[in-house]
Amino acid sequence: MRHNFGAGPCILPQEVFKQASQAVLDFKDGLSILEISHRTAEFEAVVDETTRLIKELMNVPSGYSVVLLQGGASLQFSMVPMNLLPEGGTAAYLETGVWAKKAIKEVAPFGKANIVASSKEANFTYLPKDYTIPEDSAYFHVTSNNTIYGTELFDFPQTNVPVVSDMSSDIMSRVIDVSKFGLIYAGAQKNIGPAGVTIAIVKDDILGKSGRKLPSMLDYQVHIEGGSMYNTPPVFSIYVAMLNLRWLKSKGGVAEIEKENIAKARALYAEIDRNPLFKGTCAVEDRSRMNVCFVMENPELEKSFLKFADENGVEGIKGHRSVGGFRASIYNALPITSVHTLVELMQVFAEKH
Ligand SMILES: *Cc1c(COP(=O)(O)O)cnc(C)c1O
């Protein structure tokens, strides 16, 4: 058995893979999920259930719409300013890593990005805490979990400015209060489902204020009115996401998975802090519960630990090239037994060296 610590696309529950493969062969009367019309009642039911499960699992209040989009989180980097930023307006951004930087870059065609704080000077190993969000910002954009650097925001700022959050890598891993946000978006492939579908949760009253004419496909309102069916949606990705959301609900929902995620992260960070060969790369208070980044005191041993881990069934722990070392992604579907396996391997390796 392989323990999949990959950062994304990533592990989903085995039972979801089994159900998904069954639907490829026979979804309805011997027809595959891949060959039926998205306008059938059966597939419309899939979109409805997926949307309902997102609302239920995240406790989305009224006044918000949930839409299923394409183009990944990366297209949201553009859709957010396009839809929310008036001509000549300014949006506030927190610069906390590669994904935040990419989001900031996409503002330029539509207005100005005001970087209110950055941790660039420390290679994004912590989250800036002291900053002010100007009241006249069209919105404030933050990356809730920095997948590459392994930091996670636990206290969102209090502000009257609509908060927009890229939650691609920690959505539904912990309870959040949706009513504090103007817009939440997430590519599905880290905690929700396969690549190809992107979730957006939009507060209805923040739309329609940019004064900009938008291409239909890039307009949240068009997708909301179309019920995520303005054009052919990514049918298979949505179906698998629905299966995974059902799994999450059967586990007791986000509050229950959060407890498991806390236990997994504690176990792994405890070993990193205890084991003399390893050390964490981020400020302790900002450590992510989804992407655990660490290095070795002696970098020359890193190759050999990676090989040792691989030989013992641990997959996907090589760190991102901009950080080096290791990154163990411990998303919702990763069982705590896999974390225990990694911890044991770290202990055995330390005894040998
Ligand atoms: C993976 C990731 C992205 C990029 O998502 P795509 O779907 O590939 O565009 C953006 N933001 C965060 C935080 C991510 O983890």
The ligand as a Gaussian input file, in Angstrom:
#p B3LYP/6-31G(d) Opt

LIG

0 1
 C       -3.124000      24.620000      -6.164000
 C       -3.450000      25.997000      -5.800000
 C       -3.802000      26.966000      -6.762000
 C       -3.821000      26.667000      -8.240000
 O       -4.946000      25.985000      -8.603000
 P       -5.281000      25.634000     -10.113000
 O       -6.574000      24.932000      -9.962000
 O       -4.173000      24.770000     -10.630000
 O       -5.388000      26.889000     -10.885000
 C       -4.130000      28.222000      -6.333000
 N       -4.119000      28.550000      -5.026000
 C       -3.776000      27.657000      -4.075000
 C       -3.762000      28.061000      -2.643000
 C       -3.428000      26.354000      -4.435000
 O       -3.076000      25.467000      -3.495000

